[in-house]
Amino acid sequence: MPKPIRTSRRTWAVAWVVLCAAGLAATAGLNASSAPDPQPEKPVSAECAEYVANIDRQLAEAEQEGGGDQALAFSRVQGGTGEDCNDELRDHLLGHR
């Protein structure tokens, strides 16, 4: 029966280093290639834009009066128009933090 070929510790260490480097390079390449495309902004209706502008005006007035920059805003369907500005209002207010 033939004896198995003995390999040195240095050979095993070099093999592990090469495999780890290849794995890191592959991971970096996959992460770079799978970056999500930026989502285009959806248009905001005139009613929602007006509502958000009104909230901004109220915040500016409260800040001038020394009341701070806090406001309570509700987004709901108004007057049966079927328009709900929840997402637009949340995005706008969270963007200002």
C-alpha positions, 0 to 999 in steps of 0.5 A: 500500500503506498504511503500518502504524500505528506504536505507541510504546514506552510503549504496548508497555510498558503492554500487557506490564505488563497482560498480566503482571498478568493472568497473575499474577492468573490463576495466583494464582486457580488456585493458591488454587482447586486447594488439595488438601482435607485427607485425613481420618485413617484409624483406627488399629487397637488393636494398632497403637496399643498398639505405638506406645504401647510405642515411646513408653514405651521412648523415654521410659525411654531419655531418663530413663536418659540414653540420648538419644531414639533407638530402633530400632523394627521394624514387621512382621506379628506372630503371623499377625494380618495387621496391619502398622503401618508407616504408623502408626509412620512417621507417629507417629515423623516427627511427633515430630521 
